[in-house]
Amino acid sequence: MNFKLSYADQATWYKKLHEAMVRDESACVKDLLRALSYDKKQQQAVHQLAETLAIKLRDAHAEQGGMDSFLATYDLSSDEGIALMCLAEALLRIPDANTIDALIADKISQGNWDEALGKSPSLFVNAATMGLLLTGKIVNPDPLKAQNWPHSLRGWLSKTSGPVIRQAVQHSMAILGKQFVMGETIEKALSRAERMEAKGYVYSFDMLGEAARTDEQAEYYFQAYQQAIETIGKASDGKGPIDGPGISIKLTGLSPNYSYNHWQDQFSNLYAKVKELALLAKKYDMGFTIDAEEVDKLELKLTMLHKLAHDKDLDDWQGLGLAVQAYQKRTPAQLDFLFDLAKKTGKKLKIRLVKGAYWDHEIKHAQEMGLPYYPVYTRKMSTDTAYMVCAQKMIKHADIIYPQFATHNAYTAAFVLNSTPDDVDFEMQRLHGMGEALYDELMAEKKIKCRIYAPVGGHQYLLAYLVRRLLENGANTSFVHQVVSSKTPIEKLIGNPVEQLQALQSLPHPNIKLPVDIYEPERKNAQGIDVTDVTTMQKLQVKLDKIRETSVVETLHKNDVAAAFAKAKQGFTTWGTMPVVKRAEVLNAMADKLEENMNELITIAVNEAGKTILNAINEVREAVAFCRYYAAQSVKLFAEPVTLPGVTGEYNQLECQARGVFVTISPWNFPLAIFTGQLSAALAAGNTVLCKPAGQTPKIAHKAVQLFYEAGLPEDALQLMIGSGREIGNALVEHPDVAGVMFTGSTEVAHGINQKLAQKDGPIVPLVAETGGQNAMLVDSSALLEQVCDDVIFSAFDSAGQRCSALRVLFVQEDIYDELIHLIKGAIDLLVVGKPQDIATDVGPVIDADAQQHLNQHIDAMRKKGFAIHQATLSPDAGDAAYVLPTLIEIDTIKTLTAEVFGPILHVVRFNGTEIEQTVDAVNSTGFGLTFGMHSRVAHRYEYVAQHIHAGNVYVNRNMIGAVVGSQPFGGQGLSGTGPKAGGPNYLLRLINEKTVSIDTTAMGGNASLLSLDDDADIV
């Protein structure tokens, strides 16, 4: 693992950037307010200009319409707006008529389209609405007679057929796409640009495309950029980076492994590509901007820019640029970095200031990672204020950089124009298809420069970009949405964000809790590790590089079991009667201990269980979550007895009590999370526990038990039982004093435990078992292939496929089968299979040589049967461990598999799109029922599947592993487990006894409560 910084002065700047990102949001916003130079006179001038612009914009939209009017008609607070987004995202990529018809029927049924028809004066809006109403024809193209359209429409609809409807809606979506995309090719885009260039606009072209998932895709995007630069460069006719057209590139399109953990390995290859493109842009003296992407890629992007700026081969060229996002708390510090870079290199960097388009993703990602902060502001007015502060900083440094301000907001634009002296060279920017009226006005009145950011590409590459624009500009808080809505007063539209912030009681948004608080008031979220933080990861690296020998773990024998039970029974007399709040305090203290010892626990998990670093981090976090969740659940369950209703003169009360001594038997695949989850649940319910970990992973179990003791748990409440399953496991289960067994492992062993418990004399002993699964995922042709690819790779191969929930069988609709499997194979080729101690490793070894042999035998058997097989490669420095290469096997039916294959092996089956019901039946016929996934944009399809599949956990349009405690309770049915679900609200109920106490209160002197009733009370 290598976390060396990439350039000499990065350490200082990295520290500044990281400190800015993790700071309290209130402090950051207060700094913005102090930094902003904005007196009353300037505020009045900006307000006056913004008001003039907003009024003219509203009037212009009333006359012209266009995409802004479309978004106003179908905003994202309406069913129609959501349906429109879903249609636009999926329709144009679906290859088969059956799924197209299903999607149209699904989404169109959600909207009240005829009410929208005729409300807008825009011909474009009504034409698109007509398509959405399934006509395909404009009955009356005169917008003045639009009120007559619904009547004409109804008569026409009765005559339509499926193919006509399909063509109509596809045409409507194509109209929508054309508003956002400049052209399918760069040649067409340049030709279309001529009209706007004649009005004084210049362009920055962006080649559409998802982030590359394979080397093949990355090469395609590289060649597309090459060809675009050549074509743009020749057309620019030597106008230069400022007056001529330019290009924007996304680094994610040029490298399928553009992520922090792969950065050290990928940087050289990626830099070579980017430099080649930059040299081509230099040849034509045109602008070349690295576009903005997600927050966790910022340092990687700055590293790239820093090296380009210092590259001698790129001297004497002033076209290098970068997009920066105002919604990031560290953007002011990022600008300081860029100013410093410009000074040191003499490069007049082109800095495009945007507000940011991934806000919702950043909020969710921070919550998922359990970070102690958000990297972005949680209020739009804070982002607007940050934009103003950053704009002033850029204007102040206009002698060393070239400021570019991308905004559709009249107030922001007015502020920039008011803040910029006449002698400062700068430009404004807008998106193609958006803000045309605003910038026509500004260019006419203020004589400013304006550049249009114009996407180029075919419909198959439109999807992600289109939805992002719909989300960004169709949101209720968007100026673009509000300016065309008469519901929004002009004064509200051009409100001063500074004044708005100053009037708030809470600067962070009160409805967006910090990631650590999202489960409050019940519990704290488990703390995560920011793997992009060099300082944090360097500390972890020291731990991993220094192999620490854990104290020797004592192995017990059959004869030790009786003494352990005697000690546990004695401990039960105190732990089982302890107030539940006190027990919860111990479990919460244990959670804190786990977080305090996170680096050591990660180290043990990596070295003992072969966990990758990222898997080990998540393992510790899950153990923390179990402790806090069950602590909170136990307080709800045990705190107060429940008074039950009954006849008068009788008092009925239900209370919960612990059962006694529980045995927990945990697996090696989650040696900390499941181990801790089982025993923390039993302890929370007041039971004492004899816990037997897997033979392969005793050290991390030993460490966890020691932490429980440090957290205040009495030693007689929890005892570690290290030994073989055959000897110790059987002795524990067969002991007469066992009050319950919790087991996670194979179905075969679960059957054996169940039989042993059933054969015992005495009380019936409950078994809580979570076993294996033949977990499947079904993908229809409406799914986004890139998203499916990501989720399949993660679900099948993360943790070397050694998750109970891992994807085993992938069903793919035949219409997209070849394309999707080709994509997945390319992604498999990129997996890094090697030492788990290396942050770049995606897939580590399986647990031991026996597992390795069993899995490889299965692969060989499938190969001998003639099934097509595709495998990843082993890293050259992987060393000698129990590696099994990630493998894809194309089989003909799920019946080919007679048992669960517990490792990094994915089986793929082709199915006909009309046979979804039969496919569900085939999965159900296996008898397993743990997890199931489905990718589809057709709601009635995934709703049907979710209802009819026999699985404990169903995941739609996402990966199917990593169930979150308290949010996605985990556990199966059938051959996959007994229930209740771990990490769910019903789990503790299986671990307790319930007692009802009923008292006849009339036995001593009659029914006092009845006899004391006031006879004069009003009768209701």
N, C-alpha and C positions, 0 to 999 in steps of 0.2 A: 504494500500500500504506500502510495507516494503522494504527499500533499505539499510538495514544494511550490512556491509561488513562481509565476511565469515570467515576471520581469522585475527589474531591480527596485523600482519605486512603488511596486504594487503593495508591499506590506503596509506602508503608511496610508495609502489611499484606501486599501481594503479595510483597514481598521476604521477609518472615518466613515466609509460607506456602511459598514456593518453597524457601527454605533448609531448612525442616523436611522437605520431600518428598525432597530429594536427599541428605540426610544418610545416613551409614553406618548400616545397620540395627542393628548391635551398639550403637552409641552411642545410638541412639534408645531401644532397649530398656533400656539401663542408666539412661537418664534416667527412664524410666517407673518402674523399680524404686526409684530415689531419690525420685521424686515421690510415690509411694504411701504414704499414712499407714496402716500396717497392722501393729499390734503383735500379740504372741503371744496376748494375751487376746481380741482381736477375731477373730483367725484361728480360735481354738477355738470361739468363739460361732458364727461363720459356718459352720464345718465341721459343727457339731452341728445347726444348722438345715437345712443342705443335706442332711445324711444323713437327717433326719426326712422332709424333702420327697421325696427320691428314693425312699425305701422306700414311702411312701404312694403315690407316683406309679406305681411298679411294680405295687403291689397293685391300684391303681385301673385300670390298663391291663389287667391280667389279667381284671378283671371287665367292663370297658366296651369295650375295643378301640378302634375308631375309626381315623382316619387314621394316628396314630402307630404303631399295631399293624400296619397295612398296610405302612408303610415298613420296619418291622422284619422282616416276613415276606419282603419283596422289596427287600433292600438293593442298593446299586449295585455291590457286589462280586460279584453273582450274575448269571448269564445271564438269569434271570427278571426281575431288577430293571432291567437294561438294556433288555430287550424291552418291559417295561411302560412305561418312559419313552418309547421310540420309538412305541409304540402310542398312548399318551396324547397325545403331541405332534402326531400326524398324523391319527389316525383320524377325528375328528369334523369335519374340514374337507374330506374327500375327497368329491366329488360323484358319482362313478360307481362302480357296483357292482363292475366288473371290477378296479379298482385297490384298492378296499376288500378284496376277497377276496384279492388278491395280497399286500397288506400283512399281513393276518391270518395267512395261511399262512406268510409270511416270518418274522414275529416269534414266533408261537406255537410254531413248530417249534424255536425256540431255548431254550425253557424246559421244565423238568421240573415241570410244574404239579401233577401228581397227587401228588407228594411233599409239596408245600406244603399241599395240601388237608387240612384237619382238624387241622393242627398248631397253628393259632391258635384260642383259645377264642372269638374274636370272631365274631359272626354276620355283621357287615359284611365282615370280611376273607374269610370263607369264601364269602359270597355273591359277592363280586367274583372270587374265585378260580374259583368255579363258572362264572362268565361267561367267564373266561379259558380254562377247560377246554372251552369251546364248548357248554355245555349250554343256557344261557339259563333254566334252571329250578333251583330249590333242591329237590333230591329229598327231603331230610330237613332241615327248618329247625331241628331241635333240635341245638344245638352239642354236646351231650353224646353224640350218636350220630354225630358227624362222621366217626368212623373207618370207618363203613359207606359213606360217599359214593363213594369211588373205584370200588367194585364196582357200585353202582347206575349210576354214570356210564358205565362201559364198555358196559353194555347199552343205555343210551339213545343213546350216540354213534353206534351203527351205524344208527340210524333218522333221523339228522339230515340236513339238506340245506344247501347253500350259503346260501340266504337266511336260514334259521333261525340258522345259525352267525353270520352277519353281524350279525343283529339282537341276538344274545346278547352279542357282544363290544362292540358299540356301546353297549348298555345298561350293560355293566360299566364302560366308560370314562365314561359319563354319571354313574354313581354316584361314580366317582373325582372327576370334575370338580365335582360338587355339594358334596363335602366341602371343597373349597377356595374355591368361589365362593358368595357370599351370596345372589345372585339374579340373574336375567337383566335385571331392571330395578330402578331405585332404589326403586320402589314395593314390589316383591316383597321386596327386601332389608330395607326398613323394617318390613314386616309380619313377616318372619322374625325380625327383631331383638327383637321384643317379648318373647319368652320369656327371652332373656338379660338384657334391660334390667330385667325383673322381679326378676332375681337381683342387680341392682346394677351391671351392666356398662354402659359407654357405648361409642359406636362412632365410628370414623373410616372413612368410605367412600372407596373408590378405584375410579375408572372404568377398567375393563380396556381395554387396547389397545396395539398395537405403537407404536413411535415413528412419527410421521407421515412418509410418503414424498411426499405431495402436498399442495397447498393445500386440496384438497377434503377429504382426510382430516383435516387440521388443523382445518378448519371443523367437521367432524363431531364431533371430540373437544371442541372449544370449546362447541358447543351441548349436548353431553352433560353437560359440567361445569355449564353454565348451568342446565340443567333439574334436575340433581341438587342443586345448591345451593338452588334454589327449593323443591324438594320437601323436602329435609332441613331447610331453614330453617323452613318452615311447621310441620313435625312437631316441631321442637325446642322450640317453645312458649316461647321467650325464656329458655332455661336457661343460655345463655352459652357461651363457648368451653371452659370447664373441665367443667361439669356436663352439657353437651349434646353431641349428635353433631356431628362436623365432617367435613371432606373433605380428601383429599390429591390434589394435582395433579402431573403430570409435565410438565415444560417441553418434553420431546421430542415429546409428543403435540400440542403447540400450535404448533410450528414445524417444518417439514420441513428447514429449514436451521439447526437448532440445533447449531452447531459453531463452533469457534474462528475458522476462516478466514472464516466468514460473519457473525460476531458484529456487526461494526460496521454492516453493512447491515441486519441483521435485528432489532437490539435494540429499536428504536423501535416496530415493529409488534408484536413479541412483548410488550413492556411494556404496550402499550395493551390487549392481550387479557387479560393477567394482572391488570392493574389493574381492568378491568371486572369480572372474576370476584371480585376482592378486595372491590370496592365492594358487590357483591351479598352476599358473605359478611358484610360489615360491617352491611348492612341488617338481617340476621337475627341479628347478634351471635353468629356461630358461628365455630368454629375453621377455619383455612385454612392447610394445611401444604404447603410445596414439598418434594416427595419427593426421595430420594437417587437418583443415577444414576451413570454412569461417572466415574472420577477426572478425566478431561480436561475435564469440564464444570463442575468445582467453582467456578472463578473466575467463570464466566458466571452460575452460580446465585447466588453471593454478590453479584455486581453487581446482579442483579435484586432480591434481598432488601434490599440497601442502599437502593436507590431507593424501593422500596415503603415501607420504614420511615421515610424522610424525606418522603414524599408528604403534603402538608397535607390532601389530601382523605381520607386514611385516619386522620387524628387521631381520638382518642377511641374507638379500637377496639383491643382487646387480643387479637385472634384470630390474629395472624400467627405462623406457625411454620415450622420447617425440620427436616429429617431429616439427621443427621450420622452418618458411618460410622466406627466405632472402628478398622477395619482399615487406615485411611489413616494413614501416619506423621505427617501434618501436622494431624490432628484436634485435638490439644491447642492448637495455634496457631489453628486455626479457631474453637475455642470462645472463645479470648481475643478474637478479632475480633468474635464475636457478643456477648460480654459488653460490649465497648466500644460496639458499636452500640446495645445495649439502654440503656446509660447515657445516651448522647448523644440518643436519641430518646424516651426514656421508654416505649418499647414493651416490655412483658413478654413477650418472645419465647417461644413454645412450642418447646422443643428436644427432638426425639425422637432418642434415642441408640440406634442399631442397630449390629450388628457388621459387616454388609455382605454383599451378595448377588452381587457381580460379581467375586469374588476370582480365579477361574480366568481370566476375561477380562483382568483387569489384568496378571496374570503373563505371559500370552501376548502381549498388546499391547506391553508393555515390551520383550520379546524381539524382536518384529518390528521395533520402532522403533530397536533398537540403543541404548537408553538406558543410561546408566552406573549406574542405580539401579532399584529397584522402588519404586513409590509406596506399596505396601502391605507389611505384615509377611508373612514367609514361613512363620511358624508360627502355628497356631491359639492356642496358649497365650500368645503375644505379643499377639494380638488381644484375648484374654480379659483380660489384664493392662491393656492400653490401655483397654478398656471400664471397668475398675474405676477407673483413674486419671481418666478423663473423667467418670465418675459422681461421684466426689468433688469434682471441679471444679464440676460443675453444682449439686450440693447446696450447696456453699459459696456459690454465687451465686444461690441460690433466691430472694433478695429482689428480684432484677431480672429473672430468667427463670423459666419454669415448666418444671421437669424432667419428662421423659417417658422411661421406661426400657423399651425393647422387648427382651424376651429370653424364651426358653423353657428356659434353663439354670438348674437349681436352685441351683447354686453362685453364679452371677452374681446371681440374684434374692435369695438370702440375703445376699450382700454389700451390695447396694443397701439392703435393709431394715435391716441392722445399721448401716449408715453414715449413715442418715437420722434426724436428731433428730425427736422427736415433733411439734415445732411447725412443721416444714417441710412445705409443701404440694407434693405430687408425685403422679405416677401411674405405674403399670406398664402395659405394652401387650403384646398377643399377636396372632398371626395367627388369623383365622377358620379353624376346622378343626384348629387345633394348640393344644396346651398347655392344654386346658380343665380337665383334672384338676388341674394345678399351680395354676392361678389360682382355681379353686373353693376349693381348700384355703387359699390365701393370703387370699382375701377373707373366708373364714369365720373363720380363726384370727387374722389380723393386721388385719382391717378396712381393707384398702388399697383404693384406687381402681384400677380396671383398665379400659382401653379396648381394644376389639377392632378390629384393622385388617382391614377386610372388602372384598374385591374384588367389583365388580358388573359384569356384562356377559354377553353371549351366548357360546355355545361357540366361535364363530369368533374371539373375542378372548381366550379362555382360554389358548391354547397356550403362548405365551412365558412367561406367569406360572406356569403349572402346571409346566413343565419346570424353571424356576428354583427353585421350591419343592421339587421332587423332588430336584434336584441338591443344594440347600442342606441339606435336612433328611434326605435319604436317604444322605448321605455317611457313611462309616464313623466319622469323627471327630465327627459331630453328636451332641449330647446327646439330641436327640429320637429319633435312631436307637438310641442305646445304652441309654437308660433302659428300654426295653421288651424288651431282649435279655438273657436270663439268662446269656449268655456273658460279659457285662461285670460284674465285681464292683462293688458299690456304692462301695467305696473308690476304685477307678479312676474311676468316674463323677463323683465329687465332689472330684477332686484339686485341690489349690491351685495355680493356674498360676504363682504367684510362686515357690513352692518348686520346681516343675518347671523353670522357667527357670534358677533358681540352680544346679540340678544339671547343666545342660548344659555341654558343652565348646564348642559352637558355637551362638551365639544365632540367627543365620540358619539356615534349613533347609539341611543339607549336600547334599541332593539337588536343590536348586533353585539352580543357578548364577546369578550375576549375568548380565544380558543380554549383556554384553561377553564373557563366558566360556563361553557355551553350546556353542561348537565346540571348546573346549579338550579335550585338550592339543594338538590339531592346529594350531589357529589362533585368533586373536581375531576376534570378530564385528565387522563394520563399524560404526563409530560413527555414530549418527544425530543429528538435531537435534530438540529438543523445541519444536515449533511453538507450543505454548501458553505458552512462556516469553517474556514480553514483552522482557526484557533482551536475550536472544539474537536475537530477531527484529528488534529495533530496530537491532542492529549489522548484520544482513544488509540491512535497509532502507537504511542509509547506503550500503552497497556498491552496491545496485541503483540508487539514486537518482543516484549519481555514476557516470555512464557512463564507464568507463575504456577508452581505446583500447589494444587489444593491439598489440604490435609488428607491423610489417608482415610478412606471411608470404610468403616468396619462392616464386614459381611456377617449377617446373622444366619442362624440355622433353625431348623424346625423346633428344636427344644427351647428356643428363646421366645417363642410365640406366646406361651402360657403366661410367662412373667410380664410380657408387654401388655397383654389384656388385663391382667390384675392391676397393673399400674394405671392403665387407661380408665378402668372402672373406678378406681380411687379418685382419679382426676375429675371424673364426671360429677362426683358429688359436689365439687366446688365450681367447676366451669359451667356445668349445666344449669346451676341455680344462680349464677352470677347475673346481675341486671343486664339486660340486653344492651343498654347504652355503654356499659363498661366493655362488653365483648366487641361492640362496634368500634370503640376507641382503639382496641388492640389491632383490629384489622386495618383501620385507617393509618395507624402508626406503622404497620407492616408495609402498606403502600408507600409511605414516605421512605421507609428503609430501602425498598426496591429502587426507588428513584435515586436515592443517595448513592447506592452501590451499582448504578446502571452500567458504568464502564467495566467493572469487574464481572458482572453477570453476562454482559455481551461477550467478553473475552472467553468465559467458560463455555458459553453456548457455541461460539465459533470453533473453539479448539476441541470440545468434547463431542458436540453433535453435528459438526460440519455445517453449521448455519452460516449463511452469508451475513455480512455486517448489517445490511438493511433488514434482513429477516430477524436477526438477533435483537435489533432495536425494537422492532414491533412485538417480539416475544415478551420483552420486559414490560412494554406498555400494556399489553393485554393482561399480564399478571397483575399489574397495578390496578387496572380497571376492574378485574374480578373482585379484588379485595374491597375496593370502595363501593362497588355496586352491591355486593352481598351484605356489607355492613349496613348500607342504607335500607335494603330490603328487609333485613332482620329487625330493624327498629320499627318499621311499619307493621311487621307481622307479630312481634312479641310485645311491643310497648304497652298496649292496653288490651285487656280482654274485650271481646265484642258482645254487647248486650243484644239479645235476640228478642223478637216480638213473641207474644203469647197471650193466653187468657188472663183476665184480671186476677190479681191475687197470687201471681206466680212470677218469679224472677229467673230468667234463663241467661246463662253466660257461656260464651265459647272462648277457650284459651288454648294457646299452643305450648307444647312442651318438647324438649329434646328427647330423642329416642334412646341414646346410649353411645356405644362404641361403634364407630364406622370404620370400615376398611376402604381405602382408596387405592386403586391400581391404575397408574397413569402410563402413557406411552412415551416412546423416545422421540417422536416427531415434534411434539411440543413439550419438552421436558421441564420447562418452567411454567408456561402459561396454563396448560391443562392440569399439571401437577398442583399448582397454586390455586387454580380455579376450583378443583374438586375439594381440596381440604379447607379452603377458606369458606366455601358454602357450608360444609359440614360443621365447621367451627362456629360460623355465624348463627346456625340453628341451635347451638348449645351442645352439640355432640363433641365427644373427644375422638381423636383420629389416630389410626395406625396407617401410615401412608407407605405404599410400596412403589417406588419409581421403576422405570425400565432398567434392565441390567446394563444397557449401553450408556446410560446417562445418570450415574449416581452422584457425580460431583456437584452438578448444578442443583440437584435436589437437596443435597447436604447443605449447601450454602443457603438455600431458601429456608430450610428449617432453622438454621442458626439465626437468620434474620428475624424469623418469627419469635424466637426466644428473646432477641434483643428488643423487639417491639413490645415485650411485656407478656407474652403468652407463657403460661406455666408449662414446664417440661412434661408434666404428666397428662397434659391435654393433647399433645402431639408427639408421636414417636416415629422416627424414620426406620423403616424395615427394609434394609438392603439384603437382597438374596435372590435366588433363582425363582422363577414363577412356579416351577414344578414343585419345589420344596416349600419356600416361604409363602408363595401365593396361595397354594392349595391349603396350607395349614391355617392361614388367616381366614379364608372363606369358610372352612369347615369348623372353625372354633364355635362352640355353643354360645358364646357371649357376643357374637357379632350381631349388631342391631341393624346394619345396612351395608350394602356394598355399592361403590361407585366405580365403574370400569369404563375405560376408553381403549379400544383395540380392535382385534379382529372379530368377525361374527362367530367364527368357530370357537374361540376362547369364551366369548360371551355365552354361547350355548352351554359350554361346559360348566361355567360358574352357575348359570341358572339351574342346571340339573343338580349340582351339589347342594345348592340352597333348598331346592324342592325336596330333597331326600332327607333333610335334617328334621329331627324331632324338635318340638318346641314352637316358638312363635314363627309366623311366616315372615321371612326377611325380605325387604324390598331390594330390588336390583335396579340401579340407574345405569343404563349402558348406552354408550354411543359407539357405533361400529362403522364398518366400511360402506362404500357406495359405488355403484356403477354410474357415476355422475355424468350427465349428458348436457349438451347445449344444442339448441336448434336455431338455425340462422336462415331466415327467408330472404327473398331478393330485394326487400325494401331496406335492408340494413346497410349502414355505411361501412364499407369493407375495411377501411383503415381503422375504424374504431373496433370492429370485430377482431381484426388481426391483433391489436394491442391486448384486448381482453382475453383472447384465446392463448396467446403466448404467456401472459401472466397467470392465467388460471391453470394452464397445463404444466408449466415448467418452473414457476416460482417454488422455492423450497425443494427443488429437484423433484417436483411432483409428489412429495411425501406429505401431502395434506389430506385429511379425510375428505375435504370438500373439493379436491383438485378435479379438474376436467379430465375425463377419461375417454368420452366418445363425443365427437362433434358431428352433428347432422347438418348438411349444407344443401340448400335447394339447388337442383341441378342447373338452373339458369345462370347461377353465379359461381358454380363449383370450381371450374377451372381457374377463373380469375382469382378467387379467394385463396385457393390452395397454393397457387403460384406465389401469392403475396405472403402467405404464412411460411412457406418454405424459405423465401428470401429472408424473412425475419429470423427464422431458426438459424440460418447461416451466420447471423450476426451475434448470436448468443455467445458470451464469454464463459466457457466451462473451465473452471480452474480452482485455485486455492481460495477457500472461503475468507482467508485473512486479507485478501486484496479487494479494495472497494470496487474495482472494475468488474469483479466476478458477478455474473448473473446467475449461474447455476453451479453449485458446489457438488461434492460427492454425495452418494447415498449413505445410509447409516453404517453399513458394514459390508464385508465381503460376501456374506450369505445373501443379502439383499441384491447385491450386484450380480451374483451368479444367477439368481432366480429371474431377474429382469432381463438379463442378456439371453437367457435360455428362451424366454418368451419371444424376444425379437427374432432369434434364430428360427424358432418354430413358425413364426408368421412369414419369414422370408422363404422358408421351405415350401410353404403353402402357395407361394407365388404372389403374395400381396406386395404392392409397391411400397417401398420404404425410403424415407429421407431422414438423414441424421445431421446433427451439428458436428463440429470438430472440437477436439481437445486442445486447449491452449498449450503451447510448447513448454511453458514453465509450470505446468499443473502439478507435477510431481507424482508420486506413487500413492494414490488413494483409491477409494472404491467409487470410481466414476462410472456413470451410465450416461451415454450421450443422449441429449434430448432427441426424441425420435417421433416421426409422424408415420403412421401406417394406414394405408387406404384399404379398408375392408368393405365387404359387401353387405353385411348385416350385423347388428349388435349381438345376434345369437352366436356369432363366431367366438365371442368372449364368454368363457364359462366361469370366470372368477374376476375379482378386482385385481388390476395390475397396479401395484402401489409404487409408482416411480414416474420419471419424466418421459412417459410414453403416451402419445395422443393417437387415438384411433379415429378415422374419419369415414363417414358414410354419406353417400349421395341419396337425396330423396326428391320425389316429385312434389311440386308446389301444391298440388291438389290433394296430397296425402298427409296433411299435418295431423289429422286425427289418428290415422294408422301409425304414424311415427310415435306419437304420445303413447299409444297402446303398446308399442314394441318396447319402449323404455320401461313402462310400468310392469311389463311381463317379466322383467329380470328379478322382481321381488325386492330390489333395493329401493330406498327412498330417502336419500340424504340431501343432495343439492341438485338443482337443475337451473339452466340458464337459457334465455331466449333473446335473440336480437331481431327486432321487427319494429317498423314504424306504424303498423296496422294494429290499432288498439284492440279491436274485437278478436284478433288472432291471439295476442299474448294474454288477453283476459281469459279466453277459452282455455289456453294451455295451462295458465296458472291455476285455474279451477280444477282441471282434470288430471294434472300430473300428480303422482304419488311421491311427493318430496317434502321434506321438512323445511327447506329453504329454497325459494324461487327468486331468481335474479333476472331482471329485464333490462336490456340495453346497458349492461355494465359487466364487470368481471364477476366471478362467482366464488371467490375465496375471500378470506379476511373478515369474517363476520364480526361486527362490532358489538361488544358487550353492552347490553341494555337497549340497543337499537335494532340489532338483527340476531335475536336469540337463536342459538345453534343446536340442532339435533334432528335426527331423522325418524323415519317410521319403517315398518316392515322389517326387512333384514338389516336395516341401518340404525336401529336403536329402539329404546323403550320410551323415550321421553321421561320427564319433561325436558324442555330445552334449556341448555346451559346459557347463563347470562340473560335469563328471562325472568319475568315476574312470578312464574309459577314453580320455579326450580326448588326453592326452599320447602315448599309444601310437601314434597316427597320425602323430606329428611326429618320430619317432625311427627309427633303424635298430637292429635286434637282431643280435647276434653271439654265436655259440656257439663256445667253445673246448674241444676234446676232446684230452686228453693220455693216451697209453698209458704208464702208470707202470711197466710191466714191461719197457720197452725198455732200461732201464739196470739190469740185475742181478736181474730177476725180480720176482715179486709179493710184496714184503716183508710187506705187511699180511696176506696170506693165509697165508704160511709161518710167521708169528710167532704164529698162534693157539695157545692152550693146549689140548693134547689132553685134559687132565684136566677140562675145563670140563663142568658138568652139561648134559645134553642135554634140551631142553624139547620 
